Amino acid sequence: MSSGNRQTGKWASVVYSLRLLVRDPMGLAGLILVTLMVGTAVFAPYLAPRDPFALDVMNRLAPPSQDHLMGTDQMGRDTFSRVVMGARIALKVALTAISLTLLGGLVLGLAAGYGPKWLDNFLLLVFDTLRSFPTIMFALAVVAVVGPSLNTVILVIVVTTVPVYGRIIRTQTQAIRYNEFIQAERAMGAGIFRILGVHIMPNIIGPLLIVASMDIPVVVTIEAGLSFLGLGVRPPTPSWGSILNDGYSFIRNTPWIVIAGGVPLILTTLGFTFLGESLRDIFDPKLRKDI
Amino acid sequence: MTDPLLAVEDLRVRFRIKTPLRALLDRDPDPFIDAVLNVGLTLEKGQAYGLVGESGSGKTTLARALIGLNPAHSGSIRFEGQELIGRKDRQFKTIRRNIAMMFQDPAGSLSPRLTVRSLITEPFKIHGIENVDLKAETARLLEMVNLGPDIAGWYPHQLSGGQARRVGVARALALNPRLIIADEPTAGLDVSVQGEILNLMGRLKRDLGVSFLIITHNLAVVRHVSDRMAVMYLGRFLEQGPTDDVFAHMRHPYTHALLSAHLNPDPDAERVRVELAGDVPSLIRRPTGCEFHTRCPFARERCREEFPEAAEAGAEHTYLCHFPLAADQP
């Protein structure tokens, strides 16, 4: 190890990683797109030029103009304002669903990876069972029981993705649990929660966060897909999926609604994917170009 | 007479090698191997006990059984008079405060995301000791093992082998344990660092009255620091006794073989080499009679059939052999 590296603290390495990220064209593009998306979501009420719910029946399906940057939909609502507000829904679903998935995956994955063999077998069975439901089928079933809502979307996403995370975490935990430093901690008298929380989790959370950041676009598209099918958020709440759905019905009258709903979806997906891949390259020393 | 610090009697550690179903299908009535068998040792305060033997002879298993990392099957382990066998993992917590273990891999036994300071003070946090100045303790412990204070902010991967080993020693010393189990304390270190580590252990033994159980295949280490020693083979003690006595009057051919495999830096020294043929037999199918007969250059008919009784060769010096070496041989 180089002696120059020795004095670097945690913050210095964060700054260093950021610099690597900005220098990578893909990482920079991802960072800009993600910042744009998050910024839009956070400041949506100030950015939206009009009330996204205000009807203007005289001005239905209008093309883009100075008044309506992306035209209007079949009820004369300003599409641009709806797209901006839709970013909120997308981000809210993505962040809630991914954090709940991470949490659930950590609890179940650590239990399966560090717990007794029978618990491992049982949890794997649960994971496989959940994985075997197609997401849409599962969503239809859940909607049939509890009705469509934002929380239903989140529930569906969490239940279908927890097994993926659980499996990753279980495998990582098993890879670490027999390392000598875990044995050393046990030999010092450390309890199970200390071992899991202080010694195993920090070693698996890094790669996991990157997987999570790459899964955000997937979640955004699932939400859009479910909303498109009418299984997600209820009208008139603006969601990119429901905007697409509206546009789809009137695609013969005007293409603008579909474009307005689709482009931010594409850009968000690209942004998070770029960012995730770039971060993975930076944190995986084997893929790193500077060493 | 007061209790010795550590008294082990007839210890047996077994591992299951087949699942119960597999064993039933194979009609195997005993789907276990004995990694440690019939082991007994006594360790007094301030003394060091050396365990030698080839890889796979059960040295590490024995050590791990002492602090409950491997469950012992039967026998007795008494530490300061308390019986350890039959305890649950949680009930080992206080024991693990008084018996510290240094692991084989110096860097691998340090949690990779923790700084040296966090690593050394980990025992305080584990045992909920809050009325200490962790910063001062770190400095004290680092000084004890001859490491500079600025190393406290480093991470394990930035340490050299010798530094990592010393951090391991410092961590073991944190709570003033009464016994330190050192698994291969010199493995992977160059000779000068080996010497430093051994001197450090000797000093701790002398000045702080810490006892050591040293596991090694390096006979020079045993000779240098331990008061008593045992030679392990297939989980048994083939010969044990006071170190000086064992070195001067070794009775078991295996002890002799181990010693003669050890290089002597004096080229003119006369050497009687005993070479061992073959590999260590499998624990799954232990040899009949004397378990060493498959590799013993002096094996005779009787060795193949009859298990040798423990024989005495002086004060507290015992061995398992039908045809021991003459008492005055090297």
Interface residues (C-beta under 8 A of the other chain):
Chain A: M1 N5 R6 Q7 G9 N179 E180 F181 Q183 A184 E185 R186 A187 M188 G189 A190 G191 R194 V198 H199 P202 N203
Chain B: R64 I67 L69 R90 F92 K93 T94 R96 R97 A100 M101 F103 Q104 D105 G108 S109 L110 S111 P112 R113 L114 E122 P123 K125 I126 H127 G153 W154 H157 Q158 R171
